[in-house]
Structure formats: C-alpha cells, structure tokens
Amino acid sequence: MEPRSNHRQNEILDQLRRSGGSMRVHAIAQALQVTEETVRRNVKALVNDGLAEKTHGGVRLISLEEEVDFHQRYRENPEAKRRIAQHVAGLITDGTSLFLDIGSTTAHIADALRDHKRLLVVTNSVYVAYRLATRNENRVFMAGGELRSHDGGAFGADAMAFAANFSTDYAILSAAGITAANGFMLFDLEEAQFSRLIMGQATTRIVAADSSKFGREAPITVGDPSLVDILVCDRQPPEDISAAATEWNTEIQVATQES
C-alpha cells in the first residue's frame, strides 16, 4: 500500500494500527484534536478505498492480508529464510544471551544456532525452546502461559512479566511487513507488545525478514523503527525502505548464498 496523500487519513490509519486495529470515532477525534465530523468524513474515504470498515460508533482497520498458520509460514520462501538464518547465526558467538520471538524466520534462526554453545535463550516460542534446549550447555528460558494452538507461542501478562526479568545481548525479531511510512509491522497485537518489551531490554536489536515483507502492510506497528539496529534480509530493500532505514540509523545486511 502506498502512503496516502491525505495526511488526516494517514493519521487515522496510524491511530488504528497503534490501538490494535479498531477505535471509537470520539477516541480518534480526541487523539487527533479534531471534530468527530472530520473523523467521519475521512473514515468514509478509507472505507470507500477498502482500508477500513465502520463498526457501531467506531471504525476497524482491514488488513490487506491475513496472517497464516505458522507451519505454512515456515515453509514459505525456505531458501531465503535459511540464508537469513545462517547470516544471523554468524553474528552470534558462543556464550551470547538473546531473545527469540515466534516468527517463522526466527524458527529457521533457531535451526541455524543448533551448533552454538552455552547460549542463554529467552523465548515465547515452543519451537525455539525445543530446538535449542538440552544442547551444548545452552540455558533456555520459556515464557509461561497458555500456548496458542496455531503457532505454539506463549503470550499474555504471565509471559510479559517473565520476559521482563531478562536483559540480553540480542533481541532477534520477525516482521510481517516493512514499509518506509510505518516501519516494522505485525498482524497480532500480543506479538507486537511482546516485541516492544524485548526490544527495550536488549543491547542489539535485529529484525530478520525476507524480501516478501517489503512494502507489505500489517495493521500493528512494532514500535519506533529507529530502535532496530540491524535489518537482515535476502535482498536489498526498495529505495524508499533503504532511505528510511538510513533515517532510522538501521544497518541493512543482505544475506549471501547459503554456505
């Protein structure tokens, strides 16, 4: 999706993303310090363009793409994800502490880290925990709470409180979409909240994302993109994202062919 020329509509879209995808009209008006009529007029344009839909007294963001099952995502673009995973693994030394989230690319990174030793890993992904626990003197800490059936991720207050106990050398994160206008985005509010938490508790923040995420919109921004130190991808991003990354002071590293 291209950035919209109407700045008020862009502001409304941003408010919806930050709120998890839906808001009441009066809440948007208060946040933007405009009248409710102004909000309704701009919401009508967003609805006509298929970007939002009206609800009773409010508006809801429509995702251009729905997130799919973890196992399907794990199998998508496998060569690119393996290249990215090997590149990220090359940045990690034995004895390092790191957060790993539940993304499918992050799962490939867990695979690539299986020969590393004495890692301290904090994760909310049962897949990551399974791949790295009981190996090479690693210490793996799994966030608690109910595991979601579609991706094996633990979320909620218990998981957040558990993760808040740790500070690590690295946070390795995934993204469902990356745009120059909105930075790094996800489809799920709980995932975004967890990512924001661990970004604030790591010395170096890495986003690992294949090129299919470039220009792709998702409803929820992960946070300030300038917090991301390194973006690892399988090809150079488009010019607008590359320029934005320069403004964010985010280093772009392109993974080479698999070794």
Secondary structure, DSSP 8 states (H G I E B T S, - for coil): ----S-HHHHHHHHHHHHTTSEEEHHHHHHHHTS-HHHHHHHHHHHHHTTSEEEETTEEEE--SS----HHHHHHSSHHHHHHHHHHHHHH--TT-EEEE-S-HHHHHHHHHTTT--S-EEEESBHHHHHHHTTSTT-EEEE--S-B-TTT-BB-SHHHHHHHTT--EEEEEE--SEEETTTEEEES-HHHHHHHHHHHTTEEEEEEE--GGGBT---SEE-S-GGG--EEEESS---HHHHHHHHHHT-EEEE--S--
